Amino acid sequence: MWGGATIASPELALSLDNLKAMDTPRDSIAALMDYMRNPIMADGSEESYACRKVDAAWINDADLEQIAAFVLRAAETAPGWGTARF
C-alpha cells in the first residue's frame, strides 16, 4: 500500500523534511492552506495542473486548516508516512 505521496510527483513523499525543503516550503499550516488554494509545483516554478485548486466555496478556511494540520501531524508522527511503502 502506498501512502503519503504527492499526486503530481509520486516520487516526492510528504515527509516533513521534504515539505521543509521545497523551494516554496509547505511545512506550516498557512503554507499548506495556500498550496491547497493555489497549487504550484514543488520548485515554485509554475502552477500545478495535476492538483485541483480547493475553492473556498467547496470548503471553508477552518476545515481546510484542519486538513493541513492533519497532513503536518501525519508527516511528523505516523510510521511510514512519506516513504515509498506505508
Sequence and secondary structure as in RCSB ss.txt:
>XXXX:A:sequence
MWGGATIASPELALSLDNLKAMDTPRDSIAALMDYMRNPIMADGSEESYACRKVDAAWINDADLEQIAAFVLRAA
ETAPGWGTARF
>XXXX:A:secstr
   SB SS TTSB  HHHHHHSSS   SHHHHHHHHHS B TTSSSB SSS    TTTS HHHHHHHHHHHHHHH
HHSTTTTSS  
